[in-house]
Amino acid sequence: MTHKIVSLIGFLTVTALSAPVIALNYSTGEAGINAHRLHQLPYNLLGRKIGIGQVEIGRPGKFGIDKSGNSAAKILPQRVFFRNKVAIPNDHVDNHAVMVAGVMISDDKHLRGVAPEAKLFASAVGSITEGGQPHECLATQHVASQNGGDIRAINFSFGESLERDSREDPTLNGKALLTECIDWSARVHNVLYVVAGNQGKGGIPIPTDNFNGITTAYTAKRQGKFNKVDFANLSALPLGIGSSVIKKEINLGDRRAVSLLAPGSQISVYNREGKVEKVSGTSFAAPHITASVALLQEYGDRKLSKKMPNWTLDSRRHQVMKAVLLNSADKIEDQGDGLFLGMERTLLSEKNYTWLDSDAYTNPRIPLDIQMGTGQLNVFRAYQQFQGGESSPDNFVPPIGWDYGEIAVNTYQDYYLEFPLQESSHVAITLTWDRLVELNDTNSNGKYDLDETFRDRGLNNLDLYLMPADAESNLRNTCSSLSREDSVEHIFCPVPVTGYYKIRVYHRHQFNKPIQSYGLAWQTVIRSE
């Protein structure tokens, strides 16, 4: 019997279309995240052999198993499940899941997904009457264990409301079971989770309060580019009319929820019947990011297979991928002189302010803008950020680079930039690390079981600085990011005077273990001759 699916999914509007169009190609092309450039020569990146995941209420159909799979033959998941079991044919196939999968892996020439040759593993958790967060965690764990335990990113285009949470007076403090589950899984399975953001009257905020993944808001197209936060995103300070609703949509305290923007307005996708629909919402922004990981990871695996210098398995770390994606995001359009790092668009908030007008730009205690995070995904700029390979602080580091490292409490790690930076140019630096969540594994089988819980051991406090190369004290910094609550530090600031600089990672306070691993990415502009 086919189950009726009642979904708690991202905000969704749907418009039927009579003929195929290329609006998905807009969001994946130059107007959006610029993935098409990587599809073409000389890059030829399509996500080959890279495992990615999808977890939501329903699942996409699979050709050869489900009748509906025949209608969407260009959307071909690798395997499909119901929670942690093999999917029953024609059961829990869901239109929303089909459309989300299409953004990631559609191989249709009219509506091509971001990574059409990635291997998608998808699990349905079932309707809200059949289960809850424990079952959703079970499905998540199962997907994270697929492809020989090698899943690089998992898409969450759904969530849970606070009203359904079993805690007394629940808040978005990161302690819901599903939120703790994905933060635990991110570390244990080395998976980057990408979570659709909150939208509308209480919404689906769990697990948008995660620490170890990426939570997204979405942009609409204005004057030919996706560059404006859509009005439907509820991500604002809880002031004035509707403040009680907004409080249910944002994280407790000063920690910001939105990490990164992606296109999500009026995206054309194939539905379950193989017809084209226009859809909007964070549900369709998130898969743009998830599938972009597959493109970057295909490139990284090529380098690993050729045993290229500066390439190790660190390139697969979820902290590195998060840092690379956030650091390479578009904020302010470059005017051709490179001083804004070659960025391709100026982003506007719902109220039409830019990133330069945000508190994140001026306040070192706030690394992320409340509506825009670090900016909008540009996967080609992420490729440029990623392609140089890992740069160790043991040597001078290049103008653009990344590293996966570790640091002991009350110590710092300095990265000396090889070339002098250009006065008035901007520097982008992003530091990411994990909250430590452990499984209360009562039966000692190393896996989450339905009656088990998690233990939140807290978040170590790391700080980030840009400093003159000869400075010793942190107080002599040029720019800093000093959040006490976030698992991300982000610097985007102008260079005051041409000269030599260094990046400092400082482990200020220990809340769990004394040694903290981290991902770091940076982009700078060297002095012009």
N, C-alpha and C positions, 0 to 999 in steps of 0.2 A: 504494500500500500504506500502511496506517495504521501509524505508528511507535508502538512501545511506549515509554512515557515513564517513565524512572527519575528521580525528582525529589529535589533537595536543597532542601527548602522549610522554612518556619517550622514550629515545633511544631504539630501538628494532631491533635485528637481529633474524632471524628465520631459523632453519634447520629442515627439515622433517625427521622423523625416521620411520623405517619400523616395529619396534616391541617395546613394553613397556620396559622401562629401569628405573633405580632408581636414576637418577641424582637429582631429587627434594629431594629424601631422603638423598642425600649427603649434600645438603645445609641446610636441617633441622636437620641433624644428627650431629655426633661428628666433622665431617669435616667443618661444618658450624656453626649454632647457637645453637646446642645441645638441640633442643626441644624434640627429641625422648626420651631422658632420662626422661623428665617430663611426657611423655605419659605413661610410664611404672610404675609398682608398685615399691616402695610404694607410689609414687606421684599421679599417675592416673589423670593427668590434661590434659583435652582435650578442654577446653573453654566452658564447659557446661553452658547454660543459659546466657552467656555473649553476649551482643549486641555490634557489631562492624559495621562500615559502609564503603561504597565504593562509590565514586563519580568520574565519568569520562565521556568522550564523549558518550560512549555507556554503555551497561549493560550486565551482564551475563544472559543467559537464565534461566528460571525456569521450572523445570519439572512439567508437567500438565497444563502449560499455553502456553509455546512456543514450537514449533516443534523442534527447535534446542536443547531444554532442554533435549529431550530424548537421545541425543547423548552424553551428559555430565551428566549422571544421578548421578554421585558421587559428583557433585558440586551443592549443594542445598541451594541457598539463601533463607532466611526467607521470604523476600518480595522484590519486584522490582518496580521501579517507572520511570516515565519520568518527570524530574524536581520535582514538588510538587504534581503530580497526579499519580494515579494508572497506571502502564504500560499497553499499548495496546499490546495484544498478537502478538508476532513475530516482533514487531517494536523496532528498536534501539538495537537489540541484536548484540553484537560486539565481535569479536574473541579476541581482546586484553583484554577486560573486563572479558571474560570467563577465560582466562589464569591467570590473576591477582587474580581473585576469587579463582582459584584452589590452588594457593600458600597458601591462607589463610584457606580454608575450605574443600578441597578435602578429601573425605573419602575412596579413592581407596587404596587398600593394596599395590599396586606398587608405586603410587605417592600420598602419604598422605601429606596433608597440615599441617601447623603449629598448627592450632586449629580446627580440623575437626568437633567438635560439637558446635562451636560458632554460634550465630545467626547473619547472614549477611544481612544487609539492603542496597540495591544498587540502585542508581539513575543515569539515563542517562541525560546529559544536552543537547544532540543533537549536530549536526554539527556546524561548525563555521559560516555557512551561516544562521543559524536559531537563533542565540543568541550570547551572550557574557558574560562578568563578572557578570552583574546583574542576569542573568538567572542561572549562575553557583552558585552564592551565594544563590539563592532561593532553588536550589536543595540541597545544603549543609545544609541549615537550616532545610529542610524537613527531611533529613536523621538524623540529630542530634536530632530531636524531636521524633524519633521512639522508640519502645520498652518501652513505657510509659515514655519517656524522659530520658531513661537510656542507652545511647550509650557511651561506654568507649573510643573508638578510631575510627577514620575515615581515610581511605586510599585515598590519592590523587596520582594516577599514571598518571597524566596529568597536563597540565598547559597552560598558556597564554604567547604569545610572547609580547615583548615590542612594536613591530610594531602595534599590535592590541589595545594597551592601549590608552584610550581617553585623557590622560593628555598631556599637552604640554611638549615636551622634557622629556619623562618619564625615570626614573631611578629606580634601585632596592633599594628604600629607605623605603620600607614598607608601602607606601601610595597608592598603587593600590587598587581599590575597593575590589577585591577578596582577597587580602592579609589582608586588614583590616577586611573583613568579617570573615575569619577564626580565626583571633586573637580575635575578638569580640565573636564569637561562642565558642571558647575554654573556655572563662571565663563564659559566660552566660549559656551554656549547659554543662559545665564541661566535655569537650571532648579533648583527646589528638589527634591532627592532625599529620599525618605522610605523608610527602610530598616527592615525587621523585625529585631528584636533576637535575641540568642543564647538558645537553650534546649536544653540537654541533651547531656551527655557529649561535649564537643568541638564539637557543634553546627555551625552555619553562620556562623562569625564574620566572614568576609569578605563584604561590605564594611562591617560595623558599625563598623570603625575609621576611617571617613571623618571629615573635618573640616568639610566645607562643607554637609552635609545634616543631616537629623534622624534619629536612631536611636531606636526606640520599644521600650518594654516594655508589658505589658498588665495591665489590671485586671479583677477579678471583681466581681460585684454582691453587696453586703451590705446588708441592711435597705433594699432598694428603690433603691439607687444603686450605680453602678460607682465604687468608692472604695478598693479594696484590691489591692495588687500580688499577682498570683497566684503560688502556690507554684512553678509550672512555670518561671517566669522565673529563669534563672541569671544573677544580677547581684549579686555579693557580693564582699567582700574575700577574697582567697585564703588563708584561715586554716583550720586544723584538717583534719578528714577531708574528702577530696575536693578539697583545695586544688590539686592538680595538674590536675584537670579544669577548675576555675574559672579557672585561669591561662590556659587556652585560650579562655576566653569573654570576657575583659575586655581593655581596652587596656593596652599596655605603659606602665609608669610611673604617674603620678598622674592622667593624663587619663581622664575618665569617658566611658563610651560612651553611656549612656541620656540622651537629651535631653528626652523628653516621653512621657507615658503616654497610652493611649487604651483604650477598652473592647475586650476580646478573649476573654472567657470566655462560652461557651454562647451564641454568636451564631447566630441562625437565618437561613439563606440558601438560595437555590435552587441545586441542583446541576445537573449537565450534563443530567440527564433531566427537569428541571423539577420535581423533588420537593424538599421542604424537609428540610434537615439542620441539626443543631446542631453548631457547630464552635468550637474554641478555639485560641488561639495568637496570637503577634505577627503572623503572616501576616494576621490579620483586624483587628488594631489599626492597622497601618500605613495601610490604605486609608481608614480614617476620617479620618486626617490629610491624606492626599493630596487627597481629594475636598473637604475643607474649604477648601483653597486655592482651588478653583474657585468656591466661594460668595463668598469674599472678593474674588476677582479680578473676578467679574461686577459686584460693587458698585463696585470701583475703576474699571472700564471705563465704567460708567454716568457716573461723575463726570467722567472724561476726555472722554467724548463731549459732555457739556454744558459743557465748559471751565470747570469750577467752580474758584474760588480754592483755592490750596494743593494742587491735584492736578496732578501731572506724571507722566511715564513712570517716575519713581522708584518709584511705587506697584507696579510690576511686578517690581522687583528681588527676587531670591531672598533676599538678606540681610535685606531689610525684612520679607518674609513670615516668615522664620525668627524674627526678633526679635519680631514681633507675636504669633505663635503661642506662643512660649515665655514671653513676658512676661505674657500673659493667662491662663495656665494656673491651674486651681484648686489650692490647697494646704490652706488652713484655712477652714472654713465661717465666714462672716461672721454675727455675731449680730444684725444689723439696724441697727447704728449706723454701718456703713460703714468701720469702722477696719481691716477686713481686705478692703477694696476690693470688697465685694459678692461675694466668692467663694461658691460654692454647695455645696461639700462639703469635709470634712476627709479627706485621703488617709491611708491606712495602708500602711506597708511590709509585707513578708512577715512580719517579726517584730513588727508592730504599733506601730512608732514613727511619729511624725508628722514633717512637714517641720521643725517647730520643734525636734525632738530631733536633727536631722541635723547632721553636720559642715559641710554646705553652709550652714547657717544661722549657724553660729558662727565658721567659719574663712574669712577673706577669700581664702585661697589656693585654696579649693575652691568653684567656682560651682554645681556640679550634684550633687544627691544620687545616690549610686551606683545606687539602685533606682528613684527617682522622677524624676530629672532636675530640671526646674523645676516639675513637677506634671502634672496631667491636662488634656488638651485640653478647652476649653470654647469652641466656635466662636462662640457668641453674645457672650461676653466679648471674643473676638478681634475680632469686628465692631465692638464699642464702642471697642476700642483703635484700630482702623483708620479709623473713619468720619470723624474730624476732619480728615484730610488731613495733609500734611507741615508740620512746624513748623521754621522755620529758626532757628538760633542768633543770627541778626542782630537778632532781636526777642525780647521776652519770650515764653516758651512756655507753653501752657495746661497744666492739671493732668494731662491725658491726651494723649499724642501720640506721633509717630514722626518719624524723619528718615533720609535717606540722605545721607551726607556723606563727606568725605575729610580726612585729616590727615597732616601731615608728621612725620617722626621728630623726637623731642625737643621737640615742641610739644603744646599742649592746646587743646581746644575746650570752652568753657563754655556751658551752656544755663541761663539764668536763669529760674526758675519765676515766673510772673506773680503768683501769690497765695501768701500764707503757708500753710505746712503745719500740720496739726493735731497737737498733742502726742498721743502714744500710737497714732497711726495708722501703718499700714505703707505703705512705698513699695516698688514693684516697678520695676526698671530692667534692661533686657537689651541687651547690645551684642554684635553678631555680625560676623564678617569672615572672609575666605577664606584658607585656605592656598593658596600659589601653586604650581600644578602645570602644567608646560608639556609639550607634545607634542614628542618627538624626530621631527620630520616629515621623514623621509629623502628622500621624493620631492616635498616642498614643494607638496602639493596641498591643504593646510589641513584634512585629515581624517585620522582614525586608520585605519591599515591593519594587517592581521593581523600583520605582521612588525615593527611599530613598538613603541616603548616610551615611557615618560614620565620626566620629570625633576622631582623634588621639590625645589623651591627654598625650602622652609621656610615658617614661619609668623611673621609680624611679631608683636611682643608689645605689645598694647594693654591698658590698665588703665581701670577705671571707678570713679568716686567720686560720693557725695552729700556736699555740703559746705555750710556756712553761706554765704549769698550774699556776705558781705564777706571770706571767707577767701581767701588767696592761695596759701599752701603746701598741697601735697597732704597733708601731715601733719596738717592741721587738719580732716580729713574726719570726717563723721558715720558713714559706712559706706563700704566699699570692696570691690571684687572684683579680685583681683590674680593670677590664675592665670598661671603661666609656660608652660603647655602647651596649654591649651584655646583654641579659636577662638570661645569664648563667655565673656563675663563677665556675671554675674547678681547683682543686689542685691535682697534682700528683708529689710527691716529696719524697726524702729520709729523714729518721729521722737521724739527726746528732749525737745524743747521747741518750742512753737509759734513759728514764725518764718519768715523768708525763706531759701530754699535754692537751690542750683544743682547741675546735673549736669555732671561733668567727664569728658571722654574724653581720655585721655593716651596718646600713642604713645611707649612707653618704649624699645623696642629694635628696630632694623631687622635683618631676616634675609633679605629679598629686595629689594623696591623701597622707595625712601624715602617714597613717598606711598601711604597705605593707605585704601581705601574701606571703609565700614562701614554697617551698619543699626543703628538705635537706637530703642528703644521704652520708654515710661515710663508709669506710673500712680501718682497720688498722691491724697491727700485734703486738700482745702483747709480752712482754719480755719473752724469753725462760728461763726455769729453769735450 
